[in-house]
Amino acid sequence: MVKISRLIRNSAAGAAGIFSGLILFSKFKGQPESHPIPPFFTRKSHYIFAHRGGMALRPEQTKLAFDNAKDYEVDGFETDVRVTSDEKLIVFHDATVDRTNNGSGKVREHRLDELQRLDAGYHFKDINNDTPYRNHPDAKILTFDELLELYPDMLINVDLKDSPDSYEGTIAPELLFESIARHDAQDRVLVTSFYQDQIARFSEFSLGTVAVGASQEEVTVGLAKFFTGLGNMFEVQANTFQMPTSYNGIPLTSQRLIQWLNSRNIVPGYYGVNSIDLMSDLFNKGTHTIVTDRPDLAYQYRQNQSQH
């Protein structure tokens, strides 16, 4: 999932003088050609994805979490992948195992078999501050292959986490594409990354057969151009923007922004959406995808909608 930093914080201040000529030009310039909508986004909208399987309810990125989210009828999972020391692709967010498992050290320093012996439910606490999933057989680290095999009908939004400057980062895009192709999952996987280089590397292997999300860099450039009146000059590469609802006090959920994204075939998506009211507001404005830690609330939202 893309996290935006330094987002257009100072762009508006000098925009009037610096870009006034460009703004006038952009009003007479036709919009750049938009990419077609890829198969990933052609299922019935709207999409609701469980963030790391619904990390508020179950130990994140485990079969426990994914099974629970599926029971709440989400459309798919938002997840992450990292590479182990023996070059296996696992479903995991952090660079180290300490926060979520009863082990320590960096993911890249451990073999897959070592990681899968850890207890991924060790630190998880429920609303009563208990640890009910310690030593649970389904609280284990999964490979990305296992995720695709266990949930053949679910959409998967996967984020390449390893830095492009690391050895793991250099091989992760190819490993990911090979796994997707092995399971004939090109139409149900969306690949994103914090890093533009990782998306570019993955695209070299996928050749446009797999939907891709925008990097931090592309989201920042796109939003800066939109907010300074240069939206018509933005040359989009990705199929979707995944954004927080606000950044440093700057709201990112205006209907005008969402309409602009839709007009450019940039699928608008938001993460950190953990209330029914916010889900309703975003979908009413034209948002296509939300990512939530609370699949139970997403289920309640849809139940409420079905009654109207």
C-alpha positions, 0 to 999 in steps of 0.5 A: 500500500502506497504511503504519501510523504511530503505530499504537495505541502508547498506546491500551492504557495508558488503555483500562481506565479510559476505555473500560471502560463502552464495552467492557461496552456493546460486548459486548451490542451487535450487530456493525455490518453488514459490507460484502459481499465484492466480486468482486475477492476471489471468485477462488480464494484465497489471493492472492499479489501481487508487490510492484511486480512483484517488486522484489527480482528485476527493476527495479520497476514495469517490464514486466521485473518484471511478466513475471517475476512472471507466470512465477512464477504470482502472482495479481496485482501490487501497484503504485502510480500517480502523475500526470505534468505532462501529466496521464497516470497512470503506474505509479510509486512515488516522488515523484521519478525519481532512485532507480530511473531515470537521470533526476532531478526530480519525476514531476509536473514531467515529461511522459509522453514524457520519463519513458518515455525514461528507463532504469528499469533503470539502478540495479537490481543483482542478487545479484552487484551487477551491473546487467544490465538497463540499457538493456533495452527492457522497463525502461521506465515504463508507464502504468496503461492499458498495465498493464491492457492487457498483463495482462488476466487479472491482479489489480491492487492499485493505490495512489494515491500523490499527496497529496490536497492537490496538483493531481495528487492532486485529479485522480488518483482520476478518472483512475484510475477512467476507466482502470479503466472503459475496460478493463472492469476493475472486478472485477480492480482493488483501489484503496488509498491512504495517504490517506483523502481519496483513497479517498473521492474515488475512491469518489465516481466508482466508486460501489462498483463497485471494491474499495477498501482501508483508508487508514492512518487506517481501519486505525489506528482499526480495530486500536485498537478491536480491541486495546481490546476495541471491535472490535464497534463498528468501522464498516468502510468498506473491503473489506480491511486491508493491514498489516505483520506488526508495528509498533514491536514490536506483532505484527499477525499473531495468529490472533485478529486475522485471525479478527476481520477475516474475521468482519467481511468485512474481507479480511486482507492482509499486505505485506513477506512474503518467506519461505516460512515466513511465507507458510505461517504467515499462510495457515494462520491465515486470511490471504487476501492476501500481498504479496511482493518475492520471487515466486520464493519464492511459487512455491516455497511453492505447489509445496511445498503441492501436494506435500502 
